[in-house]
Amino acid sequence: MKFALVVAAEKNNGIGKNNTITWKLPSDLKFFSDVTTRTHDHALHNAVVMGRKTWESLPEKHRPLKNRLNVMLSRNSDIKLPDNVILANSLDEALQKIGNLKNVEHVFVIGGATLYAEAIDHPDCQTIYLTRIEQAFDCDAFFPQIDENKFYIKERSGMKHENGIDYEFLTYQKKPS
């Protein structure tokens, strides 16, 4: 099952510290929500796949992320999740479970660092939606380097500015093999 990555990373590819995002960009949160909820067929919805730490980092009032099928990865099968959240023990198992559903249009991997590192090299990873933040922040989790031999920039928004931060939205597409 084909999927995309959605990530915001600062100039050193940092994505957060202590399981939180270290910058405030409401426009990026809106972009994330728009990308991960938008469907062509309004009878369908999208799935978001995340690791346990990413799930736990979401404010409780936003868990699960609304208007999307939430899939959380954990090797702990005893973890308690809301009934409408799917638990899988690997990215491949998550993709298989989602693939068995008939009402999912797109799949997005939304973090964290360990899952991104696995997903970016997965043969079914087709697109990367990257919010590139043009300054450095103190981070302890990182997005892997994008291999420009495998992906090319298909779209870029041009530089934007919010809360003293310069950033742009980039869409990378996998190159045909």
C-alpha positions as CSV (number, residue, x, y, z in Angstrom):
1,M,0.0,0.0,0.0
2,K,1.5,3.3,-1.1
3,F,1.9,6.0,1.6
4,A,3.4,9.5,2.2
5,L,5.4,11.0,5.0
6,V,4.4,14.3,6.6
7,V,7.0,16.1,8.7
8,A,8.2,19.5,9.9
9,A,11.9,19.7,10.3
10,E,14.3,22.5,11.1
11,K,17.5,23.1,9.1
12,N,19.4,20.3,10.8
13,N,16.5,17.9,10.3
14,G,15.5,18.2,14.0
15,I,11.8,17.4,14.5
16,G,11.4,18.0,18.3
17,K,12.8,17.6,21.8
18,N,11.5,15.7,24.7
19,N,8.6,14.5,22.6
20,T,7.4,18.0,21.8
21,I,7.7,20.3,18.9
22,T,10.1,23.1,19.8
23,W,8.6,25.8,17.5
24,K,5.2,27.4,17.1
25,L,3.8,27.5,13.6
26,P,0.0,27.4,13.4
27,S,0.2,27.5,9.6
28,D,2.1,24.2,9.7
29,L,-0.4,22.6,11.9
30,K,-3.2,23.7,9.5
31,F,-1.1,22.4,6.6
32,F,-0.7,19.0,8.4
33,S,-4.4,18.8,9.1
34,D,-5.3,19.8,5.5
35,V,-2.9,17.3,3.9
36,T,-3.9,14.4,6.2
37,T,-7.7,14.9,6.0
38,R,-8.2,15.9,2.4
39,T,-9.7,13.2,0.1
40,H,-10.9,13.2,-3.5
41,D,-13.8,10.9,-2.6
42,H,-15.8,12.3,0.3
43,A,-17.1,8.8,1.2
44,L,-13.5,7.9,2.1
45,H,-11.1,9.1,4.8
46,N,-7.3,8.9,5.3
47,A,-5.2,7.0,7.7
48,V,-2.4,8.4,9.9
49,V,0.3,5.9,11.1
50,M,2.4,6.9,14.1
51,G,4.7,5.5,16.7
52,R,3.7,5.2,20.4
53,K,5.7,8.3,21.5
54,T,4.1,10.4,18.8
55,W,0.6,9.2,19.9
56,E,1.5,10.0,23.5
57,S,2.8,13.5,22.5
58,L,-0.6,14.4,21.0
59,P,-2.6,16.5,23.5
60,E,-5.3,14.2,24.9
61,K,-8.1,16.4,23.6
62,H,-6.8,15.8,20.1
63,R,-6.4,12.0,20.4
64,P,-7.3,10.3,18.2
65,L,-6.8,12.8,15.4
66,K,-10.3,13.5,14.1
67,N,-11.6,12.7,10.6
68,R,-8.7,10.2,10.1
69,L,-8.2,6.6,10.9
70,N,-5.5,6.5,13.6
71,V,-3.0,3.6,13.6
72,M,-0.5,3.4,16.4
73,L,2.6,1.2,16.3
74,S,3.7,-0.6,19.4
75,R,5.2,-4.0,20.2
76,N,3.2,-3.9,23.5
77,S,-0.1,-5.7,22.6
78,D,-1.6,-4.8,26.0
79,I,-1.6,-1.1,25.4
80,K,-5.1,0.4,25.9
81,L,-6.4,2.5,23.0
82,P,-9.8,3.9,22.1
83,D,-11.9,1.5,20.1
84,N,-11.6,3.4,16.8
85,V,-7.7,3.3,16.9
86,I,-5.9,0.4,15.3
87,L,-2.8,-1.1,17.0
88,A,-0.1,-2.7,14.9
89,N,3.3,-3.9,15.8
90,S,5.1,-2.8,12.6
91,L,4.8,-0.5,9.7
92,D,4.1,-3.4,7.4
93,E,1.4,-4.8,9.7
94,A,-0.2,-1.3,9.8
95,L,-0.2,-1.1,6.0
96,Q,-1.7,-4.6,5.7
97,K,-4.5,-3.8,8.2
98,I,-5.2,-0.5,6.4
99,G,-5.1,-2.3,3.0
100,N,-7.8,-4.6,4.2
101,L,-10.2,-1.7,4.7
102,K,-12.3,-0.4,1.8
103,N,-12.8,3.1,3.1
104,V,-9.2,4.6,3.2
105,E,-8.0,6.8,0.4
106,H,-4.5,7.8,1.5
107,V,-2.1,6.7,4.2
108,F,0.3,9.2,6.0
109,V,3.2,8.3,8.3
110,I,3.4,11.1,10.8
111,G,6.3,10.1,13.1
112,G,8.4,9.8,15.1
113,A,12.0,9.6,14.2
114,T,12.4,5.8,14.3
115,L,9.3,5.3,12.2
116,Y,10.4,8.0,9.7
117,A,13.8,6.3,9.4
118,E,12.1,3.0,8.5
119,A,9.4,4.5,6.3
120,I,11.6,6.7,4.1
121,D,13.4,3.6,2.8
122,H,10.2,1.5,2.4
123,P,9.4,0.7,-1.3
124,D,5.8,2.0,-0.9
125,C,6.9,5.4,0.3
126,Q,6.0,7.7,-2.6
127,T,5.7,11.2,-1.3
128,I,7.2,13.4,1.5
129,Y,5.4,16.5,2.6
130,L,8.2,18.5,4.4
131,T,7.8,21.8,6.2
132,R,11.4,23.0,6.1
133,I,12.1,25.4,8.9
134,E,15.0,27.7,8.0
135,Q,16.6,28.0,11.4
136,A,18.1,25.6,14.0
137,F,16.3,24.6,17.2
138,D,17.4,22.5,20.1
139,C,16.2,19.0,19.1
140,D,16.9,15.4,20.2
141,A,14.8,13.7,17.5
142,F,15.7,13.9,13.8
143,F,14.2,13.2,10.4
144,P,16.5,11.2,8.1
145,Q,18.3,12.9,5.2
146,I,16.2,12.8,2.0
147,D,18.1,10.9,-0.7
148,E,17.9,13.2,-3.7
149,N,18.8,10.2,-5.9
150,K,15.4,8.7,-4.9
151,F,13.2,11.8,-4.4
152,Y,12.9,15.1,-6.2
153,I,11.1,18.3,-5.3
154,K,7.8,18.3,-7.1
155,E,6.3,21.4,-5.5
156,R,7.5,24.2,-3.2
157,S,5.4,27.0,-1.7
158,G,8.1,29.7,-1.6
159,M,9.3,31.2,1.7
160,K,6.8,32.1,4.4
161,H,7.2,33.9,7.7
162,E,5.4,33.3,11.0
163,N,6.3,33.9,14.6
164,G,9.8,35.1,13.6
165,I,10.4,31.8,11.7
166,D,11.1,31.5,8.0
167,Y,9.8,28.2,6.5
168,E,8.4,26.6,3.3
169,F,6.3,23.7,2.3
170,L,8.1,21.2,0.0
171,T,6.6,18.2,-1.7
172,Y,9.1,15.5,-2.6
173,Q,8.0,12.7,-5.0
174,K,9.8,9.4,-5.5
175,K,11.7,9.2,-8.8
176,P,10.5,6.5,-11.2
177,S,12.8,3.5,-11.1
